Amino acid sequence: MVFDVPAESGGALTVLNDFYNVYKKDEKNNYIFIVSKPELKECKNIEVLHYQWVKKSWLYRFYFDKYIAPKLIIEHKVDYFNPFDFTMLKDKMREIIQG
């Protein structure tokens, strides 16, 4: 699971696209990209979930990080996640994944 809801333009979007292009070639694994506005195409091994409302304010972003993101990890039974911008929640996410 790759979280990058802040990416919208510039370097952040470039990095997200680089990850996407690398993971698209890895057909041994499945990936879920959690983004706000970038238009990434779903393919055989990549599912893309859009949460555009996250960009409306920091309060929405906090709500997403605190409640929605952990729920997504549990719901999709993720065994690994790549947080681009979860500095305050990384340990909590690891706790959820490790049980």
Helices and strands as residue ranges (DSSP letters): E 2-4, H 10-25, E 31-35, E 46-50, G 52-56, H 58-63, I 64-68, H 69-75, E 82-83, H 90-98
